[in-house]
């Protein structure tokens, strides 16, 4: 999943949300020098990535989408699932999405001082530009796919992912809901 999924599976712990997102910025296995909460966030981030990458419904969905989205199928699914999580937020969380995001955007953690400058810059942009607030719309999904496509170092078809989403909405929705049932149980989501 993309950013919203990682925030969601942090189970309401604001420090863990930040540390979970930081997991994308830490490579390799040598992160024991970080405080325990940051280590916990990195491990959670990698666990979320592993669960989605290996879930049977997601693997079936990858087979379906690969011919139209080669090399970026997994990325597209991450973006689709964040879009669907935002769109169906009330099914999975008792708090309104805008309130959930406002709490996150307005929270600063002392742990941020331990993190790399590029991540702090990313976090600043995430908080000020608030693009997650638009994930639930078709336009938000389109901008998300275009933005991520530009960041990928090779030619890719991610910019057409919204059209592929429309074509396979039923299959994507089904895989998303199956995944969410299993992932909520796996990560013991209490909300």
Secondary structure by P-SEA (a helix, b strand, c coil): ccaaaaaaaccccaaaaaaaaacccccccccccccaaaaaaaaaaaaaaaaaaccaaaaaaaaaccccccccaaaaaaaaaaaaaaaaccccccccaaaaaaaaaaccccccccccaaaaaaaaaaaacccccccccaaaaaaaaaaaaaaccccccccaaaaaaaacaaaaaaaaaaaaaaaaaaacccc
